[in-house]
Amino acid sequence: KFYNNVKISYDDKVITCDNFDLNLSENFAKAYNNVVFKDNKSIMKSQSIIMDIITKDVKINSNEKINIISN
């Protein structure tokens, strides 16, 4: 468990958040609280992001509309 100004970088993507949980036994990671997902095409804000560590698939979760800002 990581907290306070967490920054995750992989490939061309950067995720910043307040909290980040890494579960190696189940191969997933969860970023939550003030999540911002950036890549070379967009910026997205959401409540949480769940990532598959092996495939690098990302699920973006939000109770509200996800804000997408194109670069």
C-alpha positions as CSV (number, residue, x, y, z in Angstrom):
1,K,0.0,0.0,0.0
2,F,1.3,3.4,-1.1
3,Y,-0.1,6.8,-0.3
4,N,0.4,10.5,-0.7
5,N,1.5,11.8,-4.1
6,V,1.9,8.4,-5.8
7,K,3.1,8.4,-9.4
8,I,3.1,5.2,-11.6
9,S,4.8,5.3,-15.0
10,Y,4.7,2.6,-17.6
11,D,5.0,2.6,-21.4
12,D,3.8,6.1,-22.4
13,K,1.3,6.3,-19.5
14,V,1.5,8.1,-16.2
15,I,-1.0,7.7,-13.3
16,T,-1.0,9.9,-10.3
17,C,-3.2,9.3,-7.2
18,D,-3.4,9.6,-3.5
19,N,-3.5,5.8,-2.8
20,F,-2.1,2.8,-4.6
21,D,-2.5,-0.9,-3.6
22,L,-0.4,-3.5,-5.2
23,N,-1.4,-7.2,-4.9
24,L,1.3,-9.4,-6.5
25,S,-0.4,-12.7,-5.5
26,E,-3.5,-11.8,-7.6
27,N,-1.7,-9.8,-10.3
28,F,-3.5,-6.5,-9.9
29,A,-3.0,-3.0,-8.7
30,K,-5.5,-0.3,-7.8
31,A,-5.1,3.4,-7.9
32,Y,-7.7,5.5,-6.1
33,N,-8.5,8.9,-4.7
34,N,-7.7,11.9,-7.0
35,V,-6.7,9.6,-9.9
36,V,-5.3,11.2,-13.1
37,F,-4.4,9.0,-16.0
38,K,-2.2,10.6,-18.7
39,D,-0.9,9.3,-22.0
40,N,0.3,11.0,-25.2
41,K,-3.3,11.5,-26.4
42,S,-5.4,12.3,-23.4
43,I,-5.8,13.1,-19.7
44,M,-8.5,11.3,-17.7
45,K,-9.7,11.8,-14.2
46,S,-11.6,9.1,-12.3
47,Q,-12.3,7.7,-8.8
48,S,-10.2,4.6,-9.3
49,I,-8.2,2.6,-11.8
50,I,-7.6,-1.2,-11.6
51,M,-4.7,-2.6,-13.6
52,D,-3.8,-6.2,-14.5
53,I,-0.1,-6.4,-13.8
54,I,0.6,-9.0,-16.4
55,T,-1.5,-7.8,-19.4
56,K,-1.4,-4.1,-18.4
57,D,-5.1,-3.8,-19.1
58,V,-6.7,-0.9,-17.3
59,K,-10.3,-0.5,-16.0
60,I,-11.3,3.0,-15.2
61,N,-14.1,3.3,-12.6
62,S,-16.1,6.4,-11.8
63,N,-19.6,7.0,-10.4
64,E,-19.6,10.2,-12.4
65,K,-18.9,11.0,-16.0
66,I,-15.2,10.5,-16.7
67,N,-13.4,13.7,-17.8
68,I,-11.3,13.3,-20.9
69,I,-9.1,16.1,-22.0
70,S,-7.3,15.7,-25.4
71,N,-3.8,17.0,-25.8
